[in-house]
């Protein structure tokens, strides 16, 4: 059975867990529709860079 030979300190444990967090999605406000969309994606109304693509 695997058991640790030495106790892991609080600092080492927190350094390891430092990247375990929620990421905030990168959203922007579409000026044409007023909705929040992801960058480099077509908006729900079919607009991309101010032009209709649908």
C-alpha positions, 0 to 999 in steps of 0.5 A: 500500500502506498503511503507517504514517507514524509508529510507534505507541508501546507506550502507544497500542498497549496502550490500543487493546488494553485491551478485548480480553480474556476476559469472566467469565460472570455465574453464580450458585449456585441454592440449590434445586438447587445448580447454577450458572445464569445470572441471570434464566434458568430453571434446568435443573430448571425453577425460576425465583425458587423456583417451578416454571415447567415 
